[in-house]
Amino acid sequence: MKKLLLVIGLFMFCITGMQAQQNPCFGLKIVGGISNITNGDNSFSFKPSFGIGGTCRYTFSPNFAIQPEVLVSFKGAKDSYSHSLLNKDYDITFNATYLEIPILFKGIFGSNSIYAGPYFAFALNSEITIDIPVLGEQGVDDIAKSSEIGICAGYERYFTRNFSAEARFSYGFTEIFDITDNEVKDYVGTDFKNYSIIIGLNYYFK
């Protein structure tokens, strides 16, 4: 909670400071795509993801802008593994809701822009479900760590002054699971990180 309040405070401070220098352009956005988790050696299978939020673009020159955003994102992953003792597969499903705050640095070239920047994410709720043969379905709530840091990059195309579409790739740098149960660790694994590919639609109020 302290981290969340600190980042939100820093976010508001940056917006207030930039607002004094530039006229901000506010907007709404909706995104959809696929998300997954990986630890480098193993990955789950992709799962549909989506999100909704707001954006605030500060244009400093015809070719450069800074764009903070606030998104509520629904992510997850799923997979099946073989149980060595039971000789059967078991299914794992991970679902999480995050409050994400990306800070994007945008290069603008006419109707096109490319961007990259860090994002800060805070888990609002999370759950992992393990469907184990014989034992049945086992669920663990609040399995995600409270915060996450990552990077995102993408391309945006403006169709009008108010409307644009974008494609974005995001990758987390920090471990997402907070697992204390060793038995769950054996089924799920450790050192997993989020990543996602999304397509978004933006509407700017100009």
N, C-alpha and C positions, 0 to 999 in steps of 0.2 A: 504493500500500500504506500509506503514511503517513497519507493522508486516511482510509482505511478504519479503521485502528487508532485514529485520533483520534476519529472519529464513534462507533465502538463503545465506546471508553472513556468518551466523554461520555454515551452512551446508558446504560451501566452505572452511571455516577455518578448520573444522574437517577433511574434506577430505585431505586438504593440509598437515595437521599435521600428519595424519595417513600414508599418502603416503611417508612421510619422514622416517617412521619407518618400513613400510611393503610394499611389492609389491602388488598393488591392482589388482583385477580381475574384469574387466568390463563385463557387459552383457546387453542383451535386454530381455524384457518380455512383454507378452500379457496375459491379464486376462479376464475372463468372469464369470458371475454368476448371483446372484439376490441381490437386495437391497430393503430396506424398511426404514420407520421411525416410531418411537414410542415415547410416552410420559409417558410410564409406565402403564397408564390406558387404552389407546387405541393405536392400531397399524393400519396402512394402509395395503394394500395388496402388496405382493412382485411384483417387476418390474425387467425385465432383466437389467443387468448392464455390462459394459465392460471397459477396460482401456488398455493403452499401455505406455511403458516408459523404463527407464534404471536403472541399478543397479551397485553397486560397492562394492565388497566384500573384506574385509581385514581379513586375517586369522592370528591369533596370536598364535595358537597352533593347533595340530591335532584335538582338540575337541571344539575350540571356535573361533568365528568370529563375526565381526560387519559389518553389511551390510546396508548402506544408499541407498535409492531409490528415484527416481523422477518419478511420474506417473501422466498422465492425465486420470482422471476417470469420467465416465458418469454414474450418479446414478439417482435414482428417486423412486417414489412410486405412487400408485393409490388406489382409494377406492370409494365406493358408500355409501351414507347416506340417510336416510329418512327425507324429509322435513315435519315437524310437521304441518305446516299450509296448505301446498298444498297437503299433503298426497301422495307425489311422491318422488322417489329417485333422488338425484343429484350426479353427478360424479365429483371427484377431481383427478387431475393428477399433480404430481410434478416432474419436470426434472431439473437437475443441472449438471454442469461441474465443476470439482474441479482439482486444481493442488495439489497433495498430496506428502508429503515428509515423508515417514516412516523411522525410525531408528531402525533396527532390531538387536537383540542380539541372536546369534545362537549357539546352542549346536549341535555339529556334532558327529555322531556315525556311522562311516563307510560310507555307501551310503545313510544314513538317517540323517535328521536334524530336530530339533524343534526350534521354535523361538518365540520371543515376543518383543514388544517395542512400543513406542509412535509413533503417526503420527500427522503431522501438515497439515491442508488442507486449501486452499484458493479458494473461489468461483470465477470462471471465468465468468460464467453466470448462471442464474437460472430463472425458470418460474413456476408458478402454474396456472392451468386452472380449472375453476369451471363451470360445465355445469348445470345451474339452470333451472328447468322447468319454462316455461312462459318467463323468462328473457333472456334465451339463454346462450351462452358461454361467460364467463367473464375471462379475463386473467390479471395476475399481473406479471410484469417482475422484475428481480433483487430482489426476495423475500428472498433469502438466505443471512445470515450474511456473512460478508467478510472473516471470518476465523473460523476454527474449530479445536479442539484438541480431540484426541481419542487414543485408544489402539488397537493393532492388535496382533494376535497370529496364528501360523499355523504349518504345517508339510510340509517338502520338501523331495523329493526322487530323488537322482541322478542316472540316467540311464547310462550316460557316463561322461567323464570329462567336456564335453561341454553342455550337455543337462539334464534338470531336469523338474519335474512337482511338483506343490504344491497345497495345499488347505489352505485357510486363512479365519479367521473370524475377522471382524473389528467392533468396537463400539465407537461411539462418546460420549464425556462427556459434550459437550456444546450445548445449544439451537441453532438450525439451521435457524429458521425463523426470519426475521426482518420485522414484520407486524405492520404498524401504523394505518391501516384502521380497525376500530372496527367491521365493517360489515364482512370484510374478516376473522377477528379473530373468529367471531361467526361460520362461515362455516368451517374453517380449524382447529382451536384449537391452543394451545400454548405449549411451553416446549417440542417440538419434537426434537429427536436426530436421527442421521443416524446410521444404521448398515447394514452390508452386509456379504454375504458368497460368496467366489469366488474360482475358480480353475484357476491356471496360468501355463504357459509354459515359461521356461527360456532358453536362450542360452548364455553361457559364452565364452568369447574370451580368450583362454588359450594358 
